Amino acid sequence: MHWHLLPPEILTPAATARRGDAWVRLWHVAASDRLALLWIGLISLSLLLSALLPQVPAAALNDPGELARWLATVRPQLGPAAEALLNLGLLNVSRAPWFHLLLAGAAFSLLVRLYTQAEALLQGRALPEAHVPDSFFAEPQPHRIEQVTAAPEAVVDTLAAALARRGYRVRTEAGAAAHYLVADRPLAPLGPVLLHLGALVILLGAGWNALAGWEQPNVTLPPGQAVSAGSHSPPYTLRLENTSPQGDAQIAILAQGTPVARRTIAPGATWWSGGLGVHTTGQGLSVRLSGTDANGAAVMLLAAPGATPTHTLTLLMTAEQPEPLAFAPAQALALQAEARGNSSVHLRALRGTAAQPVAEDDITDHGDLTIDETRYEVSVAPYVIVDLSYLPGRLALLGGGVLAVLGLVAWALYRPNRLRALAATEGGATVLKLAAETGPLPAFSLKRKT
């Protein structure tokens, strides 16, 4: 018994007699090779344009000021067409509504084709009758006619044995004037099913990435501090737990303050945890400062005049700010850090508007500096800069790719093929007629093997 989600006339050869029906015609158009190629061509053209044209960086997507600055940098390259290209979505292809529509259209076409292939696989569970009219063995099907000396029944038996050795299912019937054979490979549609399923999963993964994916470049991870990955959804929090002299960084992903994943990443490498990608791009030295006065009270520190006071302050030495400052208003001091090698800093204490030096010291890893009975504790450690990418459909892309490759291999090695044969006596000789209902006509010898 066959169960169909669509009317049987759509799924059987009788559909050719009902082309006038609008639903049947629509189904054939949706499942056609030309429409599938059209979707693939449009998506490929869109991806080519995204590779040729500059694309809006992630940092400018929700920041009008950053977007205006980025447009100013690409306007010399694109000229007066920059705004028009941006409004058309050509400078932000992956997030453009028309690109999402292309993905949806391609996914629908693949879904229809997948259903058709799956239905063919299910319908192939039972061989049809072997008897067909003689006219079936004429053009346009691939056909072959030859004369043999054996009797029609022996010819059909020999052919059946040869096909069975090749993995075909065979059914034979004896008629009043001829012997008939039908043979096919029952699992042959499995290759196209896997191929279409893989392509569909890839499209769904790409659409998921386009709709919900995000990027956040240049995220600084100071040692031991939890850093939130912006305001994205889902939220992620990362913490740099350790670094090695070779530059390897141990990074943990936190959920409610508890590590749920941890990996040591080499410089320039990428770590994927589910859909989140962490790519290390650089390192630098950080200095963590805290102070206590003669009474044991914590000294308030500022990252800049007018900034929020804090008991503990971390300074990052960057190419733009190689000698960062921390301010201690209670002592009218500015603490200046300067890198000395990969693990040491030179710390100066400057007082007043004239920046008069009052104390200085070289500190490696951990140390302290005492000024007027106020003790400043100093910790020196590398920080790490990472680029974050969230691709929720990444595993779907990988799984779909595996399915598609398996489908291509199965389709190449196990091509769909249904063969029919008729053997009858004509003019004192046995005439064998062969025709391929689907696929090519295989070559084989009719000599019986002993």
HELIX and SHEET records of a PDB file:
HELIX    1   1 PRO A    8  LEU A   11  1                                   4    
HELIX    2   2 PRO A   13  ARG A   18  5                                   6    
HELIX    3   3 ALA A   22  ALA A   30  1                                   9    
HELIX    4   4 ASP A   33  LEU A   52  1                                  20    
HELIX    5   5 ALA A   58  ALA A   60  5                                   3    
HELIX    6   6 PRO A   64  LEU A   78  1                                  15    
HELIX    7   7 GLY A   79  ALA A   81  5                                   3    
HELIX    8   8 ALA A   82  ASN A   87  1                                   6    
HELIX    9   9 VAL A   93  ARG A   95  5                                   3    
HELIX   10  10 PRO A   97  GLN A  123  1                                  27    
HELIX   11  11 ASP A  134  PHE A  137  5                                   4    
HELIX   12  12 PRO A  152  ARG A  165  1                                  14    
HELIX   13  13 LEU A  190  ALA A  212  1                                  23    
HELIX   14  14 PRO A  329  GLN A  331  5                                   3    
HELIX   15  15 ARG A  394  LEU A  413  1                                  20    
SHEET    1   A 5 HIS A 143  VAL A 148  0                                        
SHEET    2   A 5 ALA A 429  THR A 438 -1                                        
SHEET    3   A 5 ARG A 418  GLU A 426 -1                                        
SHEET    4   A 5 ALA A 178  ASP A 184 -1                                        
SHEET    5   A 5 ARG A 169  ALA A 174 -1                                        
SHEET    1   B 4 TRP A 214  LEU A 221  0                                        
SHEET    2   B 4 THR A 374  TYR A 390 -1                                        
SHEET    3   B 4 LEU A 276  THR A 292 -1                                        
SHEET    4   B 4 THR A 270  SER A 273 -1                                        
SHEET    1   C 3 TRP A 214  LEU A 221  0                                        
SHEET    2   C 3 THR A 374  TYR A 390 -1                                        
SHEET    3   C 3 HIS A 366  ILE A 371 -1                                        
SHEET    1   D 4 TRP A 214  LEU A 221  0                                        
SHEET    2   D 4 THR A 374  TYR A 390 -1                                        
SHEET    3   D 4 LEU A 276  THR A 292 -1                                        
SHEET    4   D 4 THR A 312  LEU A 316 -1                                        
SHEET    1   E 4 ALA A 226  SER A 228  0                                        
SHEET    2   E 4 THR A 237  THR A 243 -1                                        
SHEET    3   E 4 ALA A 249  ALA A 255 -1                                        
SHEET    4   E 4 THR A 258  ILE A 265 -1                                        
SHEET    1   F 4 LEU A 325  ALA A 328  0                                        
SHEET    2   F 4 LEU A 333  ARG A 340 -1                                        
SHEET    3   F 4 SER A 344  ARG A 351 -1                                        
SHEET    4   F 4 GLN A 356  THR A 364 -1                                        
END                                                                             
